[in-house]
Amino acid sequence: MIQLGLRRAAQLFRNNPQPWRAVHVAGTNGKGTVCAYLSALLHSAGITCGRFTSPHLIDKWDCITINEKPVSETLFREVEANVLLRNREENIDATEFEVLTATAFDIFTHENVEVGVVEVGMGGRDDATNVLKSKSLTIITRIGLDHQAFLGNTVEEITRHKCGIFVKDVPVIYSAANPPSVVDVIQDAASNVGAGQLWAVDANSGLPTMEGDKWQQFLESIDGRDQQKIAVGQAWLAYRYLYSKLRSEDEHPEQNQLVMNQARDAIMNLQWPGRMQYLDIEALVPGAGQILLDGAHNVQAAETLAKVVDHELRVRDGQGISWVIGSTQGRDIAEYLRIILRPGDQIACVEFGPVDGMPWVKALSAEDIQKAALQTHPDIEVECFGNDITRALQWAVASKNQLARPSVVTGSLYLVSDLLRLLRQAGSDEHLLGPQRHNQDAH
């Protein structure tokens, strides 16, 4: 179960000296993407970097990476066993996430990373990750309504929780795409703790200036993806700051063309599965070609996904989409569907399976998704497939081939995980290939 608070996590972490610099990232949406871009940039400059994001993608240990590679199961199990032993011997009674967080931090120390990029699990102030002893930067991405039972019923209340990661004299990078009331809370919270400099990043001001035709092609490929642009901008600003601290106070990446070229390649070639990813699922469903896979799971993320789908996949008036959708219990699925669905769309409703290490997470029933879809769009075609994701994809792809409907799988990162796991079992490693950029073949 979810139990917020720092006492148990602090006990688990107290003997870890944390010799590495920490970058702490909070927000409702986009924080994992910022972490992925930042760790890729740091690695490109030869800076040893660990990254901890949640939830895991396929295996419990793949949420922890060292230099862009998931840690081995052997190392994970070894360090986790030590954490669990400490938990038992000291009667800490830590939650699963607190144990996972301590395991990640101990691995960072064991592997001698220079920087640990850490995504908040939920909220910020009372999240287990907030036991970090030394922070070099804090980052706030877009904030919206999510986890209201724990964080509050307004975006301002939720923002106060997330700003609990701020510490004295440590700079803050925040998304300027947040509404003015959220920005006010961010600025007030930073002032109250005496945080360092505040930097705001928007879709137009944050992107680095790079050379080469491929960079221009990349910029064209994310046209219309403002949140991705902001994620790149926030990561770039954090990278520049850390680079100067770790290399030389007077040195910036722009002064070294080789470093800039490596940074450009890191951004362009980022592999962040399940986030606006065009994915070939031929190994699972012959004749399927590509689908769009995205873990958007709340209303704010649905708005971003809808814009991308409208811009990239609805290539003609009345273009229908074939959706495969799963969700978690407690989500506002009706509002989610209202945002993404259009006339001419169809939906395959599915349920994801049990989540390793997160027994409290439960799938919303396919029938409940169907009911919500028909309430918001009475004329839409909807079918239920329970936990048979493969059959749902076959149904969606059959429509794609007959009616030229692009297919989109979304609604939950846990559904994303199940699909990628099925692809791995089918012998495909496509989920590890290629950046999350638009591909015309997806049409």
Sequence and secondary structure as in RCSB ss.txt:
>XXXX:A:sequence
MIQLGLRRAAQLFRNNPQPWRAVHVAGTNGKGTVCAYLSALLHSAGITCGRFTSPHLIDKWDCITINEKPVSETL
FREVEANVLLRNREENIDATEFEVLTATAFDIFTHENVEVGVVEVGMGGRDDATNVLKSKSLTIITRIGLDHQAF
LGNTVEEITRHKCGIFVKDVPVIYSAANPPSVVDVIQDAASNVGAGQLWAVDANSGLPTMEGDKWQQFLESIDGR
DQQKIAVGQAWLAYRYLYSKLRSEDEHPEQNQLVMNQARDAIMNLQWPGRMQYLDIEALVPGAGQILLDGAHNVQ
AAETLAKVVDHELRVRDGQGISWVIGSTQGRDIAEYLRIILRPGDQIACVEFGPVDGMPWVKALSAEDIQKAALQ
THPDIEVECFGNDITRALQWAVASKNQLARPSVVTGSLYLVSDLLRLLRQAGSDEHLLGPQRHNQDAH
>XXXX:A:secstr
     SHHHHHHHTT    SEEEEEE SBSHHHHHHHHHHHHHHTT  EEEE SS SSSGGGGEEETTEE  HHH
HHHHHHHHHHHHHHTT    HHHHHHHHHHHHHHHTT SEEEEE SSSSTTSGGGG S EEEEEE B  S  HHH
H SSHHHHHHHHGGG  TT  EEEETTS HHHHHHHHHHHHHHT   EEEE TTTSS    SHHHHHHHHHTTT 
HHHHHHHHHHHHHHHHHHHHHT TT  GGG HHHHHHHHHHHHT   TTSSEEEE TTTSTT  EEEE    SHH
HHHHHHHHHHHHT  STT   EEEE  BTTS HHHHHHHH  TT EEEE      TT TT  B  HHHHHHHHHH
H TTSEEEE TT HHHHHHHHHHHHHHH   EEEES HHHHHHHHHHHHHTT  GGGSS S   GGG 
